[in-house]
Amino acid sequence: MTPQVPLNDLKRHTEPVQTEILQAVSEVVGSGWFVLGRQVSAFEAEFAAYVGAAACIGVGNGTDALELALRAVGCGAGSEVVTVANAGMYASAAAVAIGATPVFADVDPVTLTMDPRSLEACIGERTKAIVATHLYGQMAAIELIADIGQRRGIPVVEDCAQAHGAKRGERQAGSFAAAACFSFYPTKNLGAMGDGGAIVTSDPALGATLRSLRQYGWGRKYEAVAPHGRNSRLDEIQAAILRKKLPYLDGWNARRRDIVRRYHAVAAPQIVLPDAADPAYVAHLCVARTPHRAALRAWMDSQGVATELHYPVSDHQQPALQGLSRAPVSLAVTERVAAEIVTLPCFPEMTETEIVRVCDALHVFRAADL
């Protein structure tokens, strides 16, 4: 029986760098220092330089990064945070965790990221932050969003959890806003071997606040000066692993884009795929769209190709958020595309045989025949 083409394969992704990773872990074990040590400091400096920011603050995970960034820019109980409803509830969960109310803007029908015109309609007197999510590895219209924030006096936080290495012009995702949040969950374009996250910023005062908030609100050891501090620290082993992986990131991203480009070249007319020629897209996920989603998933399954939905339930329809969020504008595009999206296999270690199998299945898909 022919094996299924997987959506992702972390074992294959790890194997080429396994020797380097084991060496890095061994060095940490031998050092006897496991939290906020030399490896974290070195990774923070290297990742800040990669993004083009002045500082990087390593934290426990990507959702912690969003929560701490929102607190640092002045959000809290009674605040409103404008975000999108199609991005897996991560920004919404962070807003609710600090007592803020998520307010949902609609998305652009091509990029599926925040529509700046809808954003303008969402801003109100209680709006204290905007979270711009670079979804599926596709950068949002961050220049326009940042300009809106600047004109309205509202800080913008970039959610770069799915966009490590995405670029517009010479600027990296994460270099456009007051603060930018990254996740290093293992499936990310730059993934750890466990949880991890980071916030980057070029604002010295914001950086100092974030360093305090990630460790109990300390100004100095055992003296808490910042309210709402917590324990959220990137550990030494994950930082050491990320340092070994970072030099490979751009090559992995190029491979991801090349796979999507090949899908794009052959896909049946009923299937819309992202623009893989744009470096503002790093193909964290290859999310196709079709009005015949059920038929496409059934067809791909019959051809031994895995698919998934990212994400099947929009935030404003999540049971846990009922009464805790509001959607003051139409989310017509968000709701329409939620019924059309389907994720296809895309990871750097896909074999030529697997890519061809996906291409062949996409090419011969005929919704009317199923």
ABEGO torsion letter per residue (X at the ends): XBBBBBABBAAAAAAAAAAAAAAAAAAAAAAGBABGBAAAAAAAAAAAAAAGBABBBBBABAAAAAAAAAAAAGBBBGBBBBBBAAAGGAAAAAAAAAGBBBBBBBBBAAAGBBBAAAAAAABBAABABBBBBBBGGBBBBAAAAAAAAAAAGBBBBBBAAAABGBBBEABBBGAABABBBBBABAABABBBBEBEBBBBBABAAAAAAAAAAABGGBABBGBBABBGBBBBBBBAAAAAAAAAAAAAAAAAAAAAAAAAAAAAAABBAABBBBBAABAABAGABBBBBBAAAAAAAAAAAAAGBBBBBOBABBAAABAAABGABBBABBAAAAAAAAAABBBBBBBAABBAAAAAAAAAAAAABBAAAX
